[in-house]
Amino acid sequence: MKHAYFTAGEFAKLHHVNKRTLHYYDEIGLFKPNHTGDNDYRYYSYLQSSEFEMILAFRELGMSIAEITDYFSHRTPAAFHEILTARRKDLQEQIRHLKEIDHLLQTKEYQLSLSERTDLDTLELISCKEEYLLLSDPITGKFDSEDFQVLLQMNDHDPERLLNRSYGSMINTANLSSGDFESYACFFTKLPNPQKKKGIFMKPAGTYLRSFCRGNWGLLPDTYRKILQYAEKNHLTLTGYAYEEGINEMAISSMDEYVTQITIKCKLNN
């Protein structure tokens, strides 16, 4: 008996769980001891280990006690195949989601470092890769309650929480050239790996003029005037849209410290 069976404490230690877990599973009838001794001590057989490890694995995969109980009550190869298929699909979705979160965190870390180490008064040409953007409905550009309702509607189509996305706004360069710095086109959010590209706006790869604005949004028109002057002086044509994105909003306590990054695709005039 000593060599064939384990006490509850020994069996729990063998599987790296708390003894109370075994008592609970025994109480609800999910996993019972193999043998009860004359002294009413409960003993578990080593042969029960595979079944118990399966229960632990199912719990790690997010299955409820009721689901696990139902499976063991109607255990068949077909039922196990069904569980494996469903849980692998869930895991793949979790992996995809975690990769997106990791990509966002890397982006936020890079943006924060950029806001700290960059001379925010500089304008520079940078090379950008293409990006895929989900666009909102048109906005007024006043950034009032009406515009933020559009942002909320946009978020209804995007199941991720606000923290899990990088948001910004777009303004047509034709408006900038005419001195209209308030007629914004829409909000956007970046999609690192869109599963479907139909209906998704692609920010093209190429050379972009990058500038920064420190402070509240009311200072953006002055930044755009500097950009237009720089473009004219350096024989650059601004094309497409200006993309505005806050890059340190989660690390500041005042809008005076807020940094907006502006990128605009450009080409050198002949």
Phi, psi and chi 1 to 4 in degrees:
 res  aa     phi    psi   chi1   chi2   chi3   chi4
   1 MET       -  -41.1  178.6   70.4   69.4      -
   2 LYS   -61.8  -35.8  178.9  179.3  178.7 -178.5
   3 HIS   -92.4  -19.5  -62.0  -70.7      -      -
   4 ALA   -90.4  -23.5      -      -      -      -
   5 TYR  -129.2  160.3  -68.2   95.8      -      -
   6 PHE  -117.5  144.6  -63.1   96.3      -      -
   7 THR   -70.3  169.2   65.5      -      -      -
   8 ALA   -59.3  -41.5      -      -      -      -
   9 GLY   -63.7  -42.6      -      -      -      -
  10 GLU   -67.4  -42.3  -69.3  170.2  -22.8      -
  11 PHE   -66.8  -38.3 -164.4   77.4      -      -
  12 ALA   -64.1  -42.8      -      -      -      -
  13 LYS   -63.7  -39.5 -175.4  176.4 -178.9 -179.2
  14 LEU   -59.4  -34.6  179.4   66.1      -      -
  15 HIS  -106.8    9.9  -68.1  -81.2      -      -
  16 HIS    58.1   44.4  -55.5  -74.6      -      -
  17 VAL  -127.2  168.6  -61.7      -      -      -
  18 ASN   -79.8  143.8 -167.4  -66.2      -      -
  19 LYS   -59.6  -29.9 -174.0  166.9   66.4  172.5
  20 ARG   -62.7  -28.2  -72.2 -167.0  -64.5  -88.9
  21 THR   -62.7  -44.1  -59.9      -      -      -
  22 LEU   -63.1  -42.5  -71.7  173.3      -      -
  23 HIS   -62.5  -40.6  -70.2  165.1      -      -
  24 TYR   -66.2  -45.5  173.4   63.8      -      -
  25 TYR   -65.1  -31.7  -73.4  170.1      -      -
  26 ASP   -67.4  -44.7 -176.6   11.5      -      -
  27 GLU   -61.6  -39.0  -71.2  172.4    6.1      -
  28 ILE   -89.7   -1.9   63.5  175.7      -      -
  29 GLY    82.4   11.7      -      -      -      -
  30 LEU   -77.8  -41.4  175.6   60.7      -      -
  31 PHE  -148.5  109.2 -173.9   73.9      -      -
  32 LYS  -107.3  155.3  -72.7 -172.7  166.0  -66.0
  33 PRO   -61.3  150.2  -17.0   28.8      -      -
  34 ASN   -73.1  -28.2 -179.5  -87.8      -      -
  35 HIS  -151.7  141.2  177.1   75.8      -      -
  36 THR  -116.1  122.7  -58.1      -      -      -
  37 GLY   -77.0  175.5      -      -      -      -
  38 ASP   -61.6  -26.3  -64.5  -23.3      -      -
  39 ASN   -88.5   11.8   53.9    4.5      -      -
  40 ASP    67.4   10.6  -71.6  -27.4      -      -
  41 TYR   -72.8  141.6  -88.0   48.9      -      -
  42 ARG   -91.8  137.7  -63.2  173.2  174.0   84.6
  43 TYR  -128.3  140.2  -66.1   94.6      -      -
  44 TYR  -113.0  138.9  -66.1   84.9      -      -
  45 SER   -86.0  147.2  166.2      -      -      -
  46 TYR   -60.3  -28.1  179.4   74.2      -      -
  47 LEU   -65.9  -15.0  -62.8  176.1      -      -
  48 GLN   -83.6   -6.8  -67.5 -179.2  -87.5      -
  49 SER   -60.5  -43.1  -73.1      -      -      -
  50 SER   -63.3  -40.2   59.4      -      -      -
  51 GLU   -66.0  -41.6 -178.3  175.2  -35.1      -
  52 PHE   -67.0  -39.9 -173.6   63.1      -      -
  53 GLU   -63.9  -33.1  -76.7  -65.3  -28.7      -
  54 MET   -65.6  -41.7 -174.3  179.1  -66.0      -
  55 ILE   -60.5  -45.6  -68.3  172.9      -      -
  56 LEU   -62.1  -40.0  -64.0  180.0      -      -
  57 ALA   -65.0  -42.9      -      -      -      -
  58 PHE   -60.5  -40.1  -76.5  164.5      -      -
  59 ARG   -65.1  -40.7  -68.1  -64.5  -72.4  153.5
  60 GLU   -64.5  -28.9  -73.2 -176.2   13.5      -
  61 LEU   -82.8    1.2  -69.6  172.3      -      -
  62 GLY    92.1    9.1      -      -      -      -
  63 MET   -74.7  143.9  -70.7  178.5   64.5      -
  64 SER   -79.6  164.3   67.0      -      -      -
  65 ILE   -59.0  -40.7  -65.6  -65.5      -      -
  66 ALA   -63.1  -41.4      -      -      -      -
  67 GLU   -64.9  -41.6  -71.3  173.9  -39.8      -
  68 ILE   -67.2  -42.9  -62.7  172.6      -      -
  69 THR   -60.6  -42.4  -58.9      -      -      -
  70 ASP   -63.2  -40.5 -178.0   67.3      -      -
  71 TYR   -63.0  -46.7  168.5   72.8      -      -
  72 PHE   -70.1  -19.2  -79.9  107.7      -      -
  73 SER   -81.1  -22.7  -61.5      -      -      -
  74 HIS  -134.9   54.2  -50.9   88.0      -      -
  75 ARG   -76.8  120.8 -164.5 -176.6  -29.5 -174.4
  76 THR  -144.0  159.1   64.3      -      -      -
  77 PRO   -57.1  -38.3  -27.5   36.6      -      -
  78 ALA   -64.0  -41.6      -      -      -      -
  79 ALA   -66.3  -37.0      -      -      -      -
  80 PHE   -69.0  -40.2 -169.0   50.6      -      -
  81 HIS   -58.2  -42.5  -88.4  -62.1      -      -
  82 GLU   -62.8  -42.7 -174.6  177.1  -18.9      -
  83 ILE   -64.3  -46.1  -72.6  174.6      -      -
  84 LEU   -60.4  -43.3  -68.0  177.6      -      -
  85 THR   -64.2  -46.8  -60.2      -      -      -
  86 ALA   -65.5  -43.5      -      -      -      -
  87 ARG   -71.9  -34.2  -65.7  -57.5  155.0  177.0
  88 ARG   -64.6  -38.6  -74.8 -163.9   65.8 -144.0
  89 LYS   -63.3  -43.0 -175.5  177.2  179.4  180.0
  90 ASP   -61.7  -43.3  -70.0  -16.5      -      -
  91 LEU   -64.2  -41.0  -80.3  175.1      -      -
  92 GLN   -62.8  -37.3  -71.9  164.6    1.8      -
  93 GLU   -68.2  -40.2  178.3   59.4   24.3      -
  94 GLN   -63.5  -41.4  -69.7  176.1   37.0      -
  95 ILE   -62.3  -44.7  -69.4  169.6      -      -
  96 ARG   -59.0  -45.1 -178.9 -159.0   64.0   78.2
  97 HIS   -63.6  -44.1  176.9   69.5      -      -
  98 LEU   -65.9  -35.3  -70.5  172.7      -      -
  99 LYS   -64.0  -39.3  -76.2 -177.6  176.1  178.5
 100 GLU   -65.5  -42.2  -74.2 -162.7    1.5      -
 101 ILE   -62.6  -43.0  -63.5  -63.3      -      -
 102 ASP   -61.4  -41.9 -177.3   57.4      -      -
 103 HIS   -62.7  -41.9 -179.6  -86.8      -      -
 104 LEU   -63.5  -43.6  176.7   77.2      -      -
 105 LEU   -63.4  -39.5  -66.9  177.8      -      -
 106 GLN   -62.4  -41.6  -71.0 -178.7   45.1      -
 107 THR   -63.4  -45.9  -59.9      -      -      -
 108 LYS   -62.8  -40.1  -68.4  -65.0 -176.7 -175.1
 109 GLU   -63.9  -43.5 -173.9  174.6   28.3      -
 110 TYR   -63.9  -44.6  167.2   75.3      -      -
 111 GLN   -64.2  -41.3  -70.3  177.3  -23.3      -
 112 LEU   -63.8  -44.2 -178.3   58.6      -      -
 113 SER   -61.9  -38.1  -62.6      -      -      -
 114 LEU   -62.0  -42.9 -174.5   65.8      -      -
 115 SER   -68.4  -24.1   70.8      -      -      -
 116 GLU   -88.4  -34.5  -67.9  172.9  -32.8      -
 117 ARG  -101.8  -13.0   70.7  170.7 -174.4  -96.3
 118 THR   -89.5  142.5  -57.6      -      -      -
 119 ASP   -73.3  106.1 -178.8   -4.2      -      -
 120 LEU   -70.5   -7.5  -60.4  179.9      -      -
 121 ASP   -88.8   -6.3  -67.1  -34.4      -      -
 122 THR   -85.4  148.5   60.8      -      -      -
 123 LEU  -114.8  135.7  -73.3   85.9      -      -
 124 GLU  -146.5  156.3   58.7 -177.7  -17.9      -
 125 LEU   -94.0  130.4  -64.1  176.4      -      -
 126 ILE  -130.8  158.8   61.3  170.9      -      -
 127 SER   -99.3  128.8  178.5      -      -      -
 128 CYS  -120.2  142.8  -67.7      -      -      -
 129 LYS   -81.6  162.7  -62.1  179.3 -179.5  179.0
 130 GLU   -67.6  148.2   66.4 -178.2   27.4      -
 131 GLU  -134.6  151.0  -66.6 -178.6  -54.2      -
 132 TYR  -106.0  129.5  -66.5   92.7      -      -
 133 LEU  -123.5  138.8  -49.6  178.1      -      -
 134 LEU   -94.9  123.4  175.3   64.6      -      -
 135 LEU  -101.5  149.0  -54.4 -174.4      -      -
 136 SER   -85.4  176.5   73.9      -      -      -
 137 ASP   -66.4  163.7  -69.8  -23.4      -      -
 138 PRO   -56.6  148.5  -26.3   35.5      -      -
 139 ILE  -123.7  165.8   58.6  176.5      -      -
 140 THR   -83.1  -24.3   67.6      -      -      -
 141 GLY    88.7   -1.7      -      -      -      -
 142 LYS   -83.5  -14.4  -62.6  175.8 -177.6  177.2
 143 PHE    53.2   45.3  -62.2  113.8      -      -
 144 ASP  -102.7 -166.4   53.7   14.7      -      -
 145 SER   -62.2  -31.7   59.0      -      -      -
 146 GLU   -64.3  -43.8 -177.3  178.7  -16.6      -
 147 ASP   -67.4  -39.1  -79.1  -14.8      -      -
 148 PHE   -73.8  -20.3  -73.6  108.8      -      -
 149 GLN   -65.1  -38.0  -76.6  -62.6  -39.3      -
 150 VAL   -62.1  -40.2  172.5      -      -      -
 151 LEU   -63.6  -39.5 -178.2   59.9      -      -
 152 LEU   -65.3  -40.5  -70.8  174.5      -      -
 153 GLN   -63.8  -38.7  -67.6  167.4    7.8      -
 154 MET   -61.8  -39.8  179.5 -175.2 -176.9      -
 155 ASN   -68.6  -24.4 -153.8   46.5      -      -
 156 ASP   -64.5  -30.2  -72.8  -19.6      -      -
 157 HIS   -86.6   -6.8  -61.5  -71.6      -      -
 158 ASP  -121.8  108.3  179.3   12.2      -      -
 159 PRO   -69.1  -13.2   26.6  -33.9      -      -
 160 GLU   -74.9  150.6  -55.7  -68.0   -6.6      -
 161 ARG   -69.2  158.0  -64.2  173.1   58.3 -122.2
 162 LEU   -54.2  -39.5  -77.5  170.4      -      -
 163 LEU   -61.4  -29.5  173.1   63.5      -      -
 164 ASN   -85.6   10.4  -61.4  -13.0      -      -
 165 ARG  -135.3  156.2  -71.4  -74.3 -173.2 -129.9
 166 SER  -106.3  117.7 -179.6      -      -      -
 167 TYR  -108.9  155.1  -73.4   80.3      -      -
 168 GLY  -161.2 -170.9      -      -      -      -
 169 SER  -135.2  158.8   53.4      -      -      -
 170 MET  -127.8  143.4  -65.7  163.3   53.5      -
 171 ILE  -136.4  135.9 -177.2  169.2      -      -
 172 ASN   -68.7  137.6 -162.4  -59.7      -      -
 173 THR   -65.7  -23.5   53.7      -      -      -
 174 ALA   -63.1  -37.1      -      -      -      -
 175 ASN   -66.6  -41.5  -66.9  -20.5      -      -
 176 LEU   -61.3  -43.6  -60.9  179.9      -      -
 177 SER   -63.5  -29.2  -62.4      -      -      -
 178 SER   -90.4    4.5   65.3      -      -      -
 179 GLY    83.1   11.6      -      -      -      -
 180 ASP   -95.8  102.0 -179.2   -0.3      -      -
 181 PHE  -101.7   11.2  -53.7  122.5      -      -
 182 GLU  -121.1  -11.6  -64.2 -176.4   -4.0      -
 183 SER   -86.5   78.9  -64.2      -      -      -
 184 TYR   -74.4  152.1  -78.1   77.5      -      -
 185 ALA   -86.2  -51.4      -      -      -      -
 186 CYS  -171.5  172.0   58.2      -      -      -
 187 PHE   -90.0  160.5  -66.2  115.2      -      -
 188 PHE  -141.4  156.9   70.7   84.0      -      -
 189 THR  -135.1  142.7 -177.5      -      -      -
 190 LYS   -82.8  140.8  -63.7 -179.9 -179.2  179.4
 191 LEU  -117.3  101.6  -57.1  174.6      -      -
 192 PRO   -56.9  -44.3  -21.8   32.4      -      -
 193 ASN  -138.8   75.7  -62.2  -63.4      -      -
 194 PRO   -64.1  132.6   23.8  -33.2      -      -
 195 GLN   -74.4  -30.7  -64.5 -178.9  -18.1      -
 196 LYS  -128.1  128.6  -63.9 -179.4 -180.0  179.5
 197 LYS   -97.6   -7.5  -65.0 -179.1 -179.8  178.0
 198 LYS   -68.1  129.4 -175.3  178.0  179.5 -179.5
 199 GLY    82.2    1.8      -      -      -      -
 200 ILE  -100.2  134.2  -58.8  -60.8      -      -
 201 PHE   -81.3  133.4  179.2   84.5      -      -
 202 MET  -103.0  118.9 -174.0 -175.0   75.9      -
 203 LYS   -78.5  115.7  178.5 -177.3  175.3 -178.2
 204 PRO   -70.0  152.8   25.4  -33.5      -      -
 205 ALA   -71.2  158.6      -      -      -      -
 206 GLY   147.8 -164.7      -      -      -      -
 207 THR   -90.1  129.5  -59.9      -      -      -
 208 TYR  -124.3  144.4  -78.5   72.7      -      -
 209 LEU   -89.6  125.6  177.2   58.3      -      -
 210 ARG  -115.2  136.1  179.6  168.9   67.3 -177.4
 211 SER  -140.7  168.6 -177.5      -      -      -
 212 PHE  -132.5  151.0  -59.8   91.8      -      -
 213 CYS  -129.2  121.4  175.6      -      -      -
 214 ARG  -100.5  127.4 -177.0 -169.8  -67.5  -84.4
 215 GLY   120.1 -171.2      -      -      -      -
 216 ASN   -71.6  168.6   63.3   63.5      -      -
 217 TRP   -65.3  -19.1  -64.9  -29.5      -      -
 218 GLY   -64.7  -15.7      -      -      -      -
 219 LEU   -88.7   -7.2  -61.1  174.9      -      -
 220 LEU   -60.9  -40.3  -74.6  167.4      -      -
 221 PRO   -56.2  -39.3  -30.0   38.2      -      -
 222 ASP   -63.4  -37.8  -71.4  -21.9      -      -
 223 THR   -65.2  -40.6  -57.0      -      -      -
 224 TYR   -66.7  -34.1  -79.3  121.0      -      -
 225 ARG   -63.7  -40.2  -68.2 -174.3 -175.0   96.7
 226 LYS   -63.5  -39.6  -74.3  169.3   50.6  179.9
 227 ILE   -63.5  -45.1  -71.1  172.4      -      -
 228 LEU   -63.4  -40.0  -68.6  170.8      -      -
 229 GLN   -64.9  -42.5  -68.7  171.4    4.0      -
 230 TYR   -63.2  -43.8 -179.7   91.9      -      -
 231 ALA   -62.7  -42.3      -      -      -      -
 232 GLU   -65.7  -44.2 -178.2  178.0    5.2      -
 233 LYS   -64.6  -34.3 -179.7  179.4  178.0 -179.6
 234 ASN  -102.9   14.4  -68.6  -85.5      -      -
 235 HIS    57.5   48.5  -49.9  -69.3      -      -
 236 LEU  -110.1  140.8  -61.6  173.0      -      -
 237 THR  -106.0  124.0  -63.0      -      -      -
 238 LEU   -86.3  133.2  -54.2  179.2      -      -
 239 THR  -127.9  157.0   63.6      -      -      -
 240 GLY    72.6 -119.6      -      -      -      -
 241 TYR  -128.2  156.4  -66.4   90.5      -      -
 242 ALA   -93.2  130.5      -      -      -      -
 243 TYR  -107.1  116.4  -58.1   86.3      -      -
 244 GLU  -103.2  136.3  -63.0  178.6    7.3      -
 245 GLU  -150.5  125.7 -172.4  176.9   -3.6      -
 246 GLY   -69.3  134.7      -      -      -      -
 247 ILE  -117.8    1.4   61.0  173.9      -      -
 248 ASN  -142.6   21.7   67.8  -19.3      -      -
 249 GLU   -62.3  -22.3   70.0  -84.4   10.5      -
 250 MET   -90.3    2.4  -65.2 -177.6 -177.0      -
 251 ALA  -126.1   16.2      -      -      -      -
 252 ILE  -125.9  161.2   59.2  172.9      -      -
 253 SER  -115.0   -3.0   56.8      -      -      -
 254 SER  -147.2  144.8  166.9      -      -      -
 255 MET   -64.9  -17.3  -82.7  -61.6  -69.2      -
 256 ASP   -64.5  -22.5  -68.2  -23.3      -      -
 257 GLU   -98.0   -3.2  -56.1  167.5   -1.8      -
 258 TYR   -66.6  133.6 -170.8   90.7      -      -
 259 VAL  -117.1  122.3  175.8      -      -      -
 260 THR  -102.9  126.3  -57.4      -      -      -
 261 GLN   -93.4  133.5  175.1 -176.3 -103.8      -
 262 ILE  -120.2  126.9  -59.5  169.8      -      -
 263 THR  -125.8  135.0   53.0      -      -      -
 264 ILE  -136.1  126.2  -49.5  173.7      -      -
 265 LYS   -64.9  139.0 -163.8  171.1 -170.7  -60.8
 266 CYS  -145.0  163.6   62.0      -      -      -
 267 LYS  -139.9  150.6   60.9 -178.6  179.9  179.6
 268 LEU   -82.4  128.3 -178.4   64.6      -      -
 269 ASN   -70.3  142.3  -60.8  -31.5      -      -
 270 ASN   -74.4      -  -65.1  -32.4      -      -
